[in-house]
Amino acid sequence: MPATATVIGALLGLGTQMYSNALRRLPYMRHPWEHVLGMGLGALFANQLANWDARLKEDLDKMIEKAKAANELRYFGTTFFLYLV
C-alpha cells in the first residue's frame, strides 16, 4: 500500500509539473529539479492521504462500536430491566 501511494503521488507530481510547463509552452523538462520537487511533494501528499484514510477508518470503527454499545444499552438494557421488576 505505501509503495503504491508513493508511486501514484510521484506520478501526480511529475504530471503536474509537466502540465504546468506545457501550458506555458516551455520545454517539458525545463528545470529538472522542479520535477524532482514535484515528485517528492506528490509522494508525500499521497502517503499522508493514505495514512489519513487508515486513521479515519479506525476512528469510524470505534465510533460505530460506541454507538452500538449505546443502542444496546438503551434498548436491550431497559427492556431487560423492566422484565426483572
N, CA, C and O atoms as a CHARMM CRD file, in Angstrom:
* protein
*
  340
    1    1 MET  N      0.81100  -1.19500   0.00000 PROA 1      0.00000
    2    1 MET  CA     0.00000   0.00000   0.00000 PROA 1      0.00000
    3    1 MET  C      0.85900   1.26700   0.00000 PROA 1      0.00000
    4    1 MET  O      0.60000   2.16900  -0.79700 PROA 1      0.00000
    5    2 PRO  N      1.88600   1.36500   0.87800 PROA 2      0.00000
    6    2 PRO  CA     2.69400   2.58700   0.84300 PROA 2      0.00000
    7    2 PRO  C      3.44800   2.75200  -0.47700 PROA 2      0.00000
    8    2 PRO  O      3.61500   3.87600  -0.95100 PROA 2      0.00000
    9    3 ALA  N      3.90400   1.65400  -1.07500 PROA 3      0.00000
   10    3 ALA  CA     4.62900   1.77300  -2.33700 PROA 3      0.00000
   11    3 ALA  C      3.69900   2.26100  -3.45000 PROA 3      0.00000
   12    3 ALA  O      4.10200   3.05800  -4.29700 PROA 3      0.00000
   13    4 THR  N      2.48500   1.79000  -3.44400 PROA 4      0.00000
   14    4 THR  CA     1.52100   2.22100  -4.45000 PROA 4      0.00000
   15    4 THR  C      1.20400   3.70400  -4.29800 PROA 4      0.00000
   16    4 THR  O      1.15300   4.44200  -5.28300 PROA 4      0.00000
   17    5 ALA  N      0.99400   4.13100  -3.06400 PROA 5      0.00000
   18    5 ALA  CA     0.69900   5.55100  -2.82400 PROA 5      0.00000
   19    5 ALA  C      1.88600   6.42000  -3.21300 PROA 5      0.00000
   20    5 ALA  O      1.70300   7.51600  -3.74300 PROA 5      0.00000
   21    6 THR  N      3.08900   5.94600  -2.95700 PROA 6      0.00000
   22    6 THR  CA     4.28400   6.71100  -3.30600 PROA 6      0.00000
   23    6 THR  C      4.41200   6.86600  -4.81300 PROA 6      0.00000
   24    6 THR  O      4.69200   7.95700  -5.30800 PROA 6      0.00000
   25    7 VAL  N      4.20800   5.78500  -5.53600 PROA 7      0.00000
   26    7 VAL  CA     4.32500   5.83200  -6.99000 PROA 7      0.00000
   27    7 VAL  C      3.23700   6.72300  -7.59400 PROA 7      0.00000
   28    7 VAL  O      3.51400   7.52800  -8.48300 PROA 7      0.00000
   29    8 ILE  N      2.01800   6.57900  -7.11700 PROA 8      0.00000
   30    8 ILE  CA     0.92300   7.40100  -7.63600 PROA 8      0.00000
   31    8 ILE  C      1.17600   8.86900  -7.33300 PROA 8      0.00000
   32    8 ILE  O      0.95200   9.72600  -8.18800 PROA 8      0.00000
   33    9 GLY  N      1.63900   9.16600  -6.13000 PROA 9      0.00000
   34    9 GLY  CA     1.93600  10.55600  -5.77300 PROA 9      0.00000
   35    9 GLY  C      3.07100  11.13200  -6.59000 PROA 9      0.00000
   36    9 GLY  O      3.01600  12.29000  -7.00500 PROA 9      0.00000
   37   10 ALA  N      4.11200  10.32500  -6.82700 PROA 10     0.00000
   38   10 ALA  CA     5.23500  10.80500  -7.63500 PROA 10     0.00000
   39   10 ALA  C      4.79400  11.08200  -9.06700 PROA 10     0.00000
   40   10 ALA  O      5.19600  12.08300  -9.66000 PROA 10     0.00000
   41   11 LEU  N      3.98200  10.21100  -9.61700 PROA 11     0.00000
   42   11 LEU  CA     3.47100  10.44500 -10.97000 PROA 11     0.00000
   43   11 LEU  C      2.54300  11.65900 -11.02000 PROA 11     0.00000
   44   11 LEU  O      2.52800  12.39000 -12.01000 PROA 11     0.00000
   45   12 LEU  N      1.78100  11.87000  -9.96900 PROA 12     0.00000
   46   12 LEU  CA     0.92400  13.04500  -9.90000 PROA 12     0.00000
   47   12 LEU  C      1.76300  14.32100  -9.87200 PROA 12     0.00000
   48   12 LEU  O      1.44900  15.28700 -10.56700 PROA 12     0.00000
   49   13 GLY  N      2.82600  14.32500  -9.07300 PROA 13     0.00000
   50   13 GLY  CA     3.70300  15.49500  -9.01200 PROA 13     0.00000
   51   13 GLY  C      4.42000  15.74700 -10.32600 PROA 13     0.00000
   52   13 GLY  O      4.52400  16.89100 -10.76900 PROA 13     0.00000
   53   14 LEU  N      4.91400  14.69400 -10.95100 PROA 14     0.00000
   54   14 LEU  CA     5.59100  14.82500 -12.23800 PROA 14     0.00000
   55   14 LEU  C      4.62100  15.32300 -13.30500 PROA 14     0.00000
   56   14 LEU  O      4.95200  16.21900 -14.08100 PROA 14     0.00000
   57   15 GLY  N      3.44700  14.75300 -13.34100 PROA 15     0.00000
   58   15 GLY  CA     2.44500  15.16600 -14.32400 PROA 15     0.00000
   59   15 GLY  C      2.01200  16.60900 -14.13700 PROA 15     0.00000
   60   15 GLY  O      1.78900  17.32900 -15.11000 PROA 15     0.00000
   61   16 THR  N      1.89400  17.02900 -12.88600 PROA 16     0.00000
   62   16 THR  CA     1.51700  18.41500 -12.62000 PROA 16     0.00000
   63   16 THR  C      2.57600  19.37900 -13.13500 PROA 16     0.00000
   64   16 THR  O      2.25000  20.39400 -13.74900 PROA 16     0.00000
   65   17 GLN  N      3.83800  19.06500 -12.88700 PROA 17     0.00000
   66   17 GLN  CA     4.91400  19.94100 -13.33900 PROA 17     0.00000
   67   17 GLN  C      5.02200  19.95600 -14.86600 PROA 17     0.00000
   68   17 GLN  O      5.24300  21.00900 -15.46400 PROA 17     0.00000
   69   18 MET  N      4.87000  18.81500 -15.47800 PROA 18     0.00000
   70   18 MET  CA     4.94600  18.77100 -16.93900 PROA 18     0.00000
   71   18 MET  C      3.74300  19.49500 -17.56200 PROA 18     0.00000
   72   18 MET  O      3.89000  20.16600 -18.58300 PROA 18     0.00000
   73   19 TYR  N      2.58300  19.36700 -16.96800 PROA 19     0.00000
   74   19 TYR  CA     1.40100  20.07200 -17.46200 PROA 19     0.00000
   75   19 TYR  C      1.57700  21.57800 -17.31000 PROA 19     0.00000
   76   19 TYR  O      1.18400  22.34700 -18.18800 PROA 19     0.00000
   77   20 SER  N      2.16700  21.99400 -16.19600 PROA 20     0.00000
   78   20 SER  CA     2.42200  23.41600 -15.98600 PROA 20     0.00000
   79   20 SER  C      3.36800  23.96700 -17.05200 PROA 20     0.00000
   80   20 SER  O      3.14900  25.06200 -17.57100 PROA 20     0.00000
   81   21 ASN  N      4.40300  23.22100 -17.37600 PROA 21     0.00000
   82   21 ASN  CA     5.32600  23.65700 -18.42500 PROA 21     0.00000
   83   21 ASN  C      4.64900  23.65800 -19.79800 PROA 21     0.00000
   84   21 ASN  O      4.91000  24.53300 -20.62400 PROA 21     0.00000
   85   22 ALA  N      3.78500  22.67900 -20.03400 PROA 22     0.00000
   86   22 ALA  CA     3.10800  22.61800 -21.32900 PROA 22     0.00000
   87   22 ALA  C      2.14300  23.78900 -21.49700 PROA 22     0.00000
   88   22 ALA  O      2.02100  24.33500 -22.59400 PROA 22     0.00000
   89   23 LEU  N      1.45800  24.18000 -20.42300 PROA 23     0.00000
   90   23 LEU  CA     0.54200  25.30900 -20.50700 PROA 23     0.00000
   91   23 LEU  C      1.27800  26.60600 -20.82800 PROA 23     0.00000
   92   23 LEU  O      0.76000  27.47000 -21.53600 PROA 23     0.00000
   93   24 ARG  N      2.48100  26.72600 -20.30200 PROA 24     0.00000
   94   24 ARG  CA     3.26300  27.94000 -20.54900 PROA 24     0.00000
   95   24 ARG  C      4.11000  27.83700 -21.80900 PROA 24     0.00000
   96   24 ARG  O      4.91600  28.72200 -22.09800 PROA 24     0.00000
   97   25 ARG  N      3.92500  26.75100 -22.55600 PROA 25     0.00000
   98   25 ARG  CA     4.66300  26.48800 -23.80500 PROA 25     0.00000
   99   25 ARG  C      6.17400  26.52400 -23.60300 PROA 25     0.00000
  100   25 ARG  O      6.91700  27.11100 -24.38900 PROA 25     0.00000
  101   26 LEU  N      6.59700  25.88300 -22.53400 PROA 26     0.00000
  102   26 LEU  CA     8.01800  25.73200 -22.23500 PROA 26     0.00000
  103   26 LEU  C      8.41200  24.29200 -22.52100 PROA 26     0.00000
  104   26 LEU  O      7.53900  23.43500 -22.66000 PROA 26     0.00000
  105   27 PRO  N      9.69700  24.00600 -22.61100 PROA 27     0.00000
  106   27 PRO  CA    10.10500  22.60200 -22.73500 PROA 27     0.00000
  107   27 PRO  C      9.64400  21.80700 -21.51000 PROA 27     0.00000
  108   27 PRO  O      9.66100  22.30600 -20.38500 PROA 27     0.00000
  109   28 TYR  N      9.23800  20.57500 -21.75200 PROA 28     0.00000
  110   28 TYR  CA     8.69400  19.76500 -20.65400 PROA 28     0.00000
  111   28 TYR  C      9.67000  19.62700 -19.49400 PROA 28     0.00000
  112   28 TYR  O      9.26800  19.73000 -18.33500 PROA 28     0.00000
  113   29 MET  N     10.92700  19.39900 -19.78400 PROA 29     0.00000
  114   29 MET  CA    11.91900  19.18700 -18.73400 PROA 29     0.00000
  115   29 MET  C     12.81800  20.41800 -18.60100 PROA 29     0.00000
  116   29 MET  O     14.04300  20.29900 -18.64800 PROA 29     0.00000
  117   30 ARG  N     12.22600  21.57700 -18.43900 PROA 30     0.00000
  118   30 ARG  CA    12.98200  22.82700 -18.40400 PROA 30     0.00000
  119   30 ARG  C     13.91400  22.89100 -17.19800 PROA 30     0.00000
  120   30 ARG  O     15.11800  23.09400 -17.35600 PROA 30     0.00000
  121   31 HSD  N     13.37400  22.72200 -16.00800 PROA 31     0.00000
  122   31 HSD  CA    14.17600  22.68200 -14.77800 PROA 31     0.00000
  123   31 HSD  C     13.93700  21.32500 -14.12000 PROA 31     0.00000
  124   31 HSD  O     12.90000  21.12100 -13.48800 PROA 31     0.00000
  125   32 PRO  N     14.87300  20.40400 -14.26000 PROA 32     0.00000
  126   32 PRO  CA    14.64600  19.05900 -13.71600 PROA 32     0.00000
  127   32 PRO  C     14.43700  19.03900 -12.20300 PROA 32     0.00000
  128   32 PRO  O     13.71800  18.18100 -11.69300 PROA 32     0.00000
  129   33 TRP  N     15.04900  19.96200 -11.49000 PROA 33     0.00000
  130   33 TRP  CA    14.88100  19.96400 -10.03900 PROA 33     0.00000
  131   33 TRP  C     13.43700  20.26800  -9.64900 PROA 33     0.00000
  132   33 TRP  O     12.98000  19.83000  -8.59300 PROA 33     0.00000
  133   34 GLU  N     12.71600  21.00800 -10.48200 PROA 34     0.00000
  134   34 GLU  CA    11.30100  21.25000 -10.19500 PROA 34     0.00000
  135   34 GLU  C     10.49600  19.95400 -10.30800 PROA 34     0.00000
  136   34 GLU  O      9.54000  19.74200  -9.56100 PROA 34     0.00000
  137   35 HSD  N     10.88700  19.09900 -11.23800 PROA 35     0.00000
  138   35 HSD  CA    10.20100  17.81800 -11.38900 PROA 35     0.00000
  139   35 HSD  C     10.47300  16.92500 -10.18300 PROA 35     0.00000
  140   35 HSD  O      9.57400  16.24400  -9.69000 PROA 35     0.00000
  141   36 VAL  N     11.71000  16.93100  -9.71700 PROA 36     0.00000
  142   36 VAL  CA    12.05400  16.12900  -8.54000 PROA 36     0.00000
  143   36 VAL  C     11.29300  16.64400  -7.31900 PROA 36     0.00000
  144   36 VAL  O     10.77500  15.85500  -6.52900 PROA 36     0.00000
  145   37 LEU  N     11.22800  17.95000  -7.16900 PROA 37     0.00000
  146   37 LEU  CA    10.47900  18.54000  -6.06000 PROA 37     0.00000
  147   37 LEU  C      8.99200  18.20000  -6.16700 PROA 37     0.00000
  148   37 LEU  O      8.36300  17.85800  -5.16500 PROA 37     0.00000
  149   38 GLY  N      8.43200  18.28900  -7.36200 PROA 38     0.00000
  150   38 GLY  CA     7.02900  17.93400  -7.55600 PROA 38     0.00000
  151   38 GLY  C      6.75700  16.46900  -7.25700 PROA 38     0.00000
  152   38 GLY  O      5.73000  16.13100  -6.66900 PROA 38     0.00000
  153   39 MET  N      7.67700  15.60000  -7.66200 PROA 39     0.00000
  154   39 MET  CA     7.50500  14.17700  -7.37600 PROA 39     0.00000
  155   39 MET  C      7.57500  13.91600  -5.87400 PROA 39     0.00000
  156   39 MET  O      6.80200  13.11900  -5.34100 PROA 39     0.00000
  157   40 GLY  N      8.49600  14.58500  -5.19700 PROA 40     0.00000
  158   40 GLY  CA     8.60400  14.40500  -3.74700 PROA 40     0.00000
  159   40 GLY  C      7.37200  14.89900  -3.01400 PROA 40     0.00000
  160   40 GLY  O      6.86900  14.22500  -2.11400 PROA 40     0.00000
  161   41 LEU  N      6.88600  16.06500  -3.39100 PROA 41     0.00000
  162   41 LEU  CA     5.68600  16.59700  -2.74900 PROA 41     0.00000
  163   41 LEU  C      4.45400  15.75300  -3.07100 PROA 41     0.00000
  164   41 LEU  O      3.58800  15.56100  -2.21700 PROA 41     0.00000
  165   42 GLY  N      4.37800  15.25000  -4.30000 PROA 42     0.00000
  166   42 GLY  CA     3.26000  14.38000  -4.65500 PROA 42     0.00000
  167   42 GLY  C      3.28300  13.07200  -3.87600 PROA 42     0.00000
  168   42 GLY  O      2.24000  12.59000  -3.43400 PROA 42     0.00000
  169   43 ALA  N      4.46400  12.50100  -3.70800 PROA 43     0.00000
  170   43 ALA  CA     4.59500  11.26600  -2.93500 PROA 43     0.00000
  171   43 ALA  C      4.23700  11.50900  -1.47400 PROA 43     0.00000
  172   43 ALA  O      3.55800  10.69200  -0.85200 PROA 43     0.00000
  173   44 LEU  N      4.69100  12.62700  -0.93200 PROA 44     0.00000
  174   44 LEU  CA     4.36000  12.96600   0.45700 PROA 44     0.00000
  175   44 LEU  C      2.85900  13.14300   0.61700 PROA 44     0.00000
  176   44 LEU  O      2.27100  12.64400   1.57700 PROA 44     0.00000
  177   45 PHE  N      2.23800  13.84800  -0.31300 PROA 45     0.00000
  178   45 PHE  CA     0.79600  14.06300  -0.25200 PROA 45     0.00000
  179   45 PHE  C      0.02700  12.74400  -0.31500 PROA 45     0.00000
  180   45 PHE  O     -0.90500  12.53000   0.46000 PROA 45     0.00000
  181   46 ALA  N      0.41400  11.87200  -1.22600 PROA 46     0.00000
  182   46 ALA  CA    -0.31000  10.60000  -1.38400 PROA 46     0.00000
  183   46 ALA  C     -0.13700   9.71200  -0.15700 PROA 46     0.00000
  184   46 ALA  O     -1.08500   9.04700   0.26000 PROA 46     0.00000
  185   47 ASN  N      1.06400   9.69200   0.42700 PROA 47     0.00000
  186   47 ASN  CA     1.28100   8.89200   1.63200 PROA 47     0.00000
  187   47 ASN  C      0.49100   9.44200   2.81100 PROA 47     0.00000
  188   47 ASN  O     -0.08400   8.67300   3.58100 PROA 47     0.00000
  189   48 GLN  N      0.45600  10.75700   2.96200 PROA 48     0.00000
  190   48 GLN  CA    -0.32700  11.35000   4.04100 PROA 48     0.00000
  191   48 GLN  C     -1.81500  11.08400   3.83700 PROA 48     0.00000
  192   48 GLN  O     -2.54600  10.87100   4.80400 PROA 48     0.00000
  193   49 LEU  N     -2.25900  11.09400   2.60700 PROA 49     0.00000
  194   49 LEU  CA    -3.65800  10.80100   2.31300 PROA 49     0.00000
  195   49 LEU  C     -3.98900   9.34900   2.66300 PROA 49     0.00000
  196   49 LEU  O     -5.06100   9.07400   3.20200 PROA 49     0.00000
  197   50 ALA  N     -3.08500   8.42300   2.36100 PROA 50     0.00000
  198   50 ALA  CA    -3.30600   7.01200   2.69900 PROA 50     0.00000
  199   50 ALA  C     -3.31900   6.82000   4.21300 PROA 50     0.00000
  200   50 ALA  O     -4.14600   6.07000   4.73200 PROA 50     0.00000
  201   51 ASN  N     -2.40700   7.49400   4.93200 PROA 51     0.00000
  202   51 ASN  CA    -2.39000   7.39300   6.39400 PROA 51     0.00000
  203   51 ASN  C     -3.65300   7.99100   6.99300 PROA 51     0.00000
  204   51 ASN  O     -4.21100   7.44100   7.94300 PROA 51     0.00000
  205   52 TRP  N     -4.10700   9.11500   6.44600 PROA 52     0.00000
  206   52 TRP  CA    -5.31500   9.75100   6.95100 PROA 52     0.00000
  207   52 TRP  C     -6.52100   8.85000   6.73000 PROA 52     0.00000
  208   52 TRP  O     -7.39500   8.76300   7.59200 PROA 52     0.00000
  209   53 ASP  N     -6.57600   8.18500   5.59000 PROA 53     0.00000
  210   53 ASP  CA    -7.68900   7.28800   5.29600 PROA 53     0.00000
  211   53 ASP  C     -7.71000   6.10600   6.27100 PROA 53     0.00000
  212   53 ASP  O     -8.77400   5.71500   6.75100 PROA 53     0.00000
  213   54 ALA  N     -6.53900   5.54000   6.56200 PROA 54     0.00000
  214   54 ALA  CA    -6.47400   4.42100   7.50100 PROA 54     0.00000
  215   54 ALA  C     -6.89500   4.86100   8.89700 PROA 54     0.00000
  216   54 ALA  O     -7.63300   4.15100   9.57900 PROA 54     0.00000
  217   55 ARG  N     -6.42500   6.03200   9.32200 PROA 55     0.00000
  218   55 ARG  CA    -6.79200   6.53600  10.64700 PROA 55     0.00000
  219   55 ARG  C     -8.28700   6.85800  10.70500 PROA 55     0.00000
  220   55 ARG  O     -8.93000   6.64500  11.73300 PROA 55     0.00000
  221   56 LEU  N     -8.83000   7.36200   9.61900 PROA 56     0.00000
  222   56 LEU  CA   -10.25200   7.66600   9.55900 PROA 56     0.00000
  223   56 LEU  C    -11.09200   6.39900   9.69400 PROA 56     0.00000
  224   56 LEU  O    -12.11400   6.40000  10.38100 PROA 56     0.00000
  225   57 LYS  N    -10.66600   5.32600   9.04500 PROA 57     0.00000
  226   57 LYS  CA   -11.39700   4.06000   9.16100 PROA 57     0.00000
  227   57 LYS  C    -11.36400   3.52600  10.58900 PROA 57     0.00000
  228   57 LYS  O    -12.37300   3.02500  11.08500 PROA 57     0.00000
  229   58 GLU  N    -10.20800   3.62800  11.25800 PROA 58     0.00000
  230   58 GLU  CA   -10.10600   3.17800  12.64400 PROA 58     0.00000
  231   58 GLU  C    -11.00900   4.00000  13.55100 PROA 58     0.00000
  232   58 GLU  O    -11.70800   3.44400  14.39800 PROA 58     0.00000
  233   59 ASP  N    -11.00200   5.31700  13.38200 PROA 59     0.00000
  234   59 ASP  CA   -11.85700   6.17400  14.19900 PROA 59     0.00000
  235   59 ASP  C    -13.32800   5.88900  13.94800 PROA 59     0.00000
  236   59 ASP  O    -14.13200   5.89700  14.88000 PROA 59     0.00000
  237   60 LEU  N    -13.68400   5.63600  12.69400 PROA 60     0.00000
  238   60 LEU  CA   -15.07100   5.32700  12.36700 PROA 60     0.00000
  239   60 LEU  C    -15.50200   4.00700  12.99500 PROA 60     0.00000
  240   60 LEU  O    -16.62500   3.89500  13.48700 PROA 60     0.00000
  241   61 ASP  N    -14.62700   3.00900  12.98300 PROA 61     0.00000
  242   61 ASP  CA   -14.95200   1.73200  13.62100 PROA 61     0.00000
  243   61 ASP  C    -15.16800   1.91100  15.12100 PROA 61     0.00000
  244   61 ASP  O    -16.07600   1.30900  15.69400 PROA 61     0.00000
  245   62 LYS  N    -14.33600   2.73700  15.76100 PROA 62     0.00000
  246   62 LYS  CA   -14.50300   2.99800  17.19400 PROA 62     0.00000
  247   62 LYS  C    -15.83200   3.69300  17.46900 PROA 62     0.00000
  248   62 LYS  O    -16.53100   3.35600  18.42500 PROA 62     0.00000
  249   63 MET  N    -16.17700   4.67000  16.62200 PROA 63     0.00000
  250   63 MET  CA   -17.43700   5.39100  16.82000 PROA 63     0.00000
  251   63 MET  C    -18.63800   4.47600  16.60500 PROA 63     0.00000
  252   63 MET  O    -19.64000   4.59100  17.31000 PROA 63     0.00000
  253   64 ILE  N    -18.54200   3.57500  15.64300 PROA 64     0.00000
  254   64 ILE  CA   -19.64300   2.63500  15.39500 PROA 64     0.00000
  255   64 ILE  C    -19.80000   1.68100  16.56700 PROA 64     0.00000
  256   64 ILE  O    -20.92300   1.36900  16.96300 PROA 64     0.00000
  257   65 GLU  N    -18.69600   1.21600  17.12500 PROA 65     0.00000
  258   65 GLU  CA   -18.77100   0.33500  18.29500 PROA 65     0.00000
  259   65 GLU  C    -19.38900   1.05500  19.48400 PROA 65     0.00000
  260   65 GLU  O    -20.19500   0.46600  20.20500 PROA 65     0.00000
  261   66 LYS  N    -19.02800   2.31800  19.70400 PROA 66     0.00000
  262   66 LYS  CA   -19.61700   3.08900  20.80000 PROA 66     0.00000
  263   66 LYS  C    -21.11100   3.28400  20.58000 PROA 66     0.00000
  264   66 LYS  O    -21.89300   3.19700  21.52600 PROA 66     0.00000
  265   67 ALA  N    -21.51300   3.54600  19.34100 PROA 67     0.00000
  266   67 ALA  CA   -22.93100   3.72800  19.03100 PROA 67     0.00000
  267   67 ALA  C    -23.70400   2.42900  19.22800 PROA 67     0.00000
  268   67 ALA  O    -24.82400   2.44100  19.73900 PROA 67     0.00000
  269   68 LYS  N    -23.10600   1.30800  18.82000 PROA 68     0.00000
  270   68 LYS  CA   -23.78100   0.01200  19.02200 PROA 68     0.00000
  271   68 LYS  C    -23.95000  -0.27800  20.49900 PROA 68     0.00000
  272   68 LYS  O    -25.00400  -0.75200  20.92500 PROA 68     0.00000
  273   69 ALA  N    -22.90800   0.00500  21.29300 PROA 69     0.00000
  274   69 ALA  CA   -22.99700  -0.23300  22.73200 PROA 69     0.00000
  275   69 ALA  C    -24.06300   0.65600  23.36100 PROA 69     0.00000
  276   69 ALA  O    -24.81500   0.20600  24.22600 PROA 69     0.00000
  277   70 ALA  N    -24.13200   1.91100  22.93500 PROA 70     0.00000
  278   70 ALA  CA   -25.14400   2.82400  23.47400 PROA 70     0.00000
  279   70 ALA  C    -26.54500   2.37500  23.07500 PROA 70     0.00000
  280   70 ALA  O    -27.46600   2.44400  23.89000 PROA 70     0.00000
  281   71 ASN  N    -26.72200   1.92000  21.84800 PROA 71     0.00000
  282   71 ASN  CA   -28.03400   1.45100  21.40600 PROA 71     0.00000
  283   71 ASN  C    -28.45200   0.18900  22.13200 PROA 71     0.00000
  284   71 ASN  O    -29.61500   0.04800  22.51200 PROA 71     0.00000
  285   72 GLU  N    -27.51400  -0.73500  22.32900 PROA 72     0.00000
  286   72 GLU  CA   -27.84400  -1.95800  23.05300 PROA 72     0.00000
  287   72 GLU  C    -28.21400  -1.65100  24.49700 PROA 72     0.00000
  288   72 GLU  O    -29.13600  -2.25600  25.04600 PROA 72     0.00000
  289   73 LEU  N    -27.51700  -0.73500  25.10000 PROA 73     0.00000
  290   73 LEU  CA   -27.82700  -0.35500  26.46900 PROA 73     0.00000
  291   73 LEU  C    -29.17800   0.34000  26.53400 PROA 73     0.00000
  292   73 LEU  O    -29.95600   0.11200  27.46100 PROA 73     0.00000
  293   74 ARG  N    -29.45300   1.18200  25.55800 PROA 74     0.00000
  294   74 ARG  CA   -30.70400   1.94600  25.55700 PROA 74     0.00000
  295   74 ARG  C    -31.91100   1.03600  25.34800 PROA 74     0.00000
  296   74 ARG  O    -32.90600   1.15300  26.06300 PROA 74     0.00000
  297   75 TYR  N    -31.82800   0.12300  24.36600 PROA 75     0.00000
  298   75 TYR  CA   -33.00000  -0.68000  24.02900 PROA 75     0.00000
  299   75 TYR  C    -33.04200  -2.00400  24.76500 PROA 75     0.00000
  300   75 TYR  O    -34.07500  -2.35000  25.33800 PROA 75     0.00000
  301   76 PHE  N    -31.97500  -2.73800  24.76500 PROA 76     0.00000
  302   76 PHE  CA   -31.99300  -4.05600  25.37900 PROA 76     0.00000
  303   76 PHE  C    -31.80100  -3.96500  26.88300 PROA 76     0.00000
  304   76 PHE  O    -32.34200  -4.78900  27.62100 PROA 76     0.00000
  305   77 GLY  N    -31.06000  -3.00400  27.34300 PROA 77     0.00000
  306   77 GLY  CA   -30.82700  -2.85200  28.77600 PROA 77     0.00000
  307   77 GLY  C    -32.08600  -2.44400  29.51600 PROA 77     0.00000
  308   77 GLY  O    -32.34600  -2.98000  30.59300 PROA 77     0.00000
  309   78 THR  N    -32.87500  -1.52700  28.99600 PROA 78     0.00000
  310   78 THR  CA   -34.07300  -1.06700  29.69000 PROA 78     0.00000
  311   78 THR  C    -35.17200  -2.11400  29.65300 PROA 78     0.00000
  312   78 THR  O    -35.87600  -2.28000  30.65000 PROA 78     0.00000
  313   79 THR  N    -35.35200  -2.83300  28.53900 PROA 79     0.00000
  314   79 THR  CA   -36.40600  -3.84500  28.47400 PROA 79     0.00000
  315   79 THR  C    -36.05900  -5.00500  29.37700 PROA 79     0.00000
  316   79 THR  O    -36.94500  -5.58100  30.00900 PROA 79     0.00000
  317   80 PHE  N    -34.79600  -5.36100  29.45300 PROA 80     0.00000
  318   80 PHE  CA   -34.39100  -6.44400  30.34800 PROA 80     0.00000
  319   80 PHE  C    -34.63000  -6.02100  31.78100 PROA 80     0.00000
  320   80 PHE  O    -35.05400  -6.83300  32.60300 PROA 80     0.00000
  321   81 PHE  N    -34.36400  -4.75400  32.09700 PROA 81     0.00000
  322   81 PHE  CA   -34.56700  -4.26300  33.44300 PROA 81     0.00000
  323   81 PHE  C    -36.05600  -4.24600  33.79700 PROA 81     0.00000
  324   81 PHE  O    -36.41600  -4.54000  34.93700 PROA 81     0.00000
  325   82 LEU  N    -36.92700  -3.90800  32.84100 PROA 82     0.00000
  326   82 LEU  CA   -38.35400  -3.87000  33.11800 PROA 82     0.00000
  327   82 LEU  C    -38.91200  -5.26800  33.35900 PROA 82     0.00000
  328   82 LEU  O    -39.84400  -5.42200  34.14900 PROA 82     0.00000
  329   83 TYR  N    -38.37400  -6.28300  32.70300 PROA 83     0.00000
  330   83 TYR  CA   -38.84600  -7.63800  32.90900 PROA 83     0.00000
  331   83 TYR  C    -38.42100  -8.18000  34.26100 PROA 83     0.00000
  332   83 TYR  O    -39.08700  -9.05900  34.80800 PROA 83     0.00000
  333   84 LEU  N    -37.35900  -7.68900  34.79200 PROA 84     0.00000
  334   84 LEU  CA   -36.89300  -8.15100  36.08100 PROA 84     0.00000
  335   84 LEU  C    -37.72100  -7.56300  37.23000 PROA 84     0.00000
  336   84 LEU  O    -37.80900  -8.17200  38.29700 PROA 84     0.00000
  337   85 VAL  N    -38.32000  -6.40600  37.03100 PROA 85     0.00000
  338   85 VAL  CA   -39.06000  -5.74000  38.10700 PROA 85     0.00000
  339   85 VAL  C    -40.41800  -6.28500  38.22700 PROA 85     0.00000
  340   85 VAL  O    -41.18600  -5.84400  39.08200 PROA 85     0.00000
